[in-house]
Amino acid sequence: MKIVLGLTISVVITLGLIACSDQSSENAVDDQQTKGPTVALERPSDVDLVAFKVYHHAVYMVTTAI
């Protein structure tokens, strides 16, 4: 019984170390894929923000009025 328990613990520890091993080669590929042309985000105007609020508040009022 002690042998089985020791073997199980050693397998769990080994799998844990493999899962937490250094994965720098995979991170290098991900970094290369994310680098590229960046797009500047457009900020909405004040009119767009007010229209957004008015529309969604009106939808909420219709939904909750029923």
N, C-alpha and C positions, 0 to 999 in steps of 0.2 A: 504494500500500500504506500509506503514511504517513497518507493522508487517511482511509482506512477505520479504521485504528487510532485516530486522533485522534477520529473520530466515535464509535467504540465506547466509548472512554474517557469522552467527554463525556456519552453517553447513560447509562452506568453511574453516573457522578457525579450526574447530574440525578435519576435514579430513587432513588438513595440519599438525596439531600436531600429529595425528596418524601416518602419513607418515614419519615424522621426529623423531619419538620416538626412544628410546634406543633399538638397535637391537643387543645387546652384545651376546645373545644366538645364533643368526645366525652366527655372526662373529667367535664364538668359534668353531663351526662346520667347517667353512671354514678353520680356522687355523689348525685344526687337519688333514684335508684332504690334505693341501699343505705340511705339514711336512712329511718327509719320506726320503728315501735314495736320496742323491743328486749326480748328475753325473757331473764330471769335464768336462768342455768344452775343446775340442781340438782346438788349434790354428793352422790355416793352415800355411804351410811353404811358403817361399818366392816364390818358383817355382809354387805352387798352385795359389797364388795371381796373378802372372804374367800371367799364363795360363788363368785364369778367365778373366782378363782384355783384353787379346788378342782375346779370343773367342767372347766376347760380343761386342768389337769394330768391329770385322769382321762382325758379324751379323748386327750391326747397319749400317755399310757401305753398305752391300747388300740391306738392307731394304730401305735406302734413295737413292740409286743409280737408282732405277727404276723409 
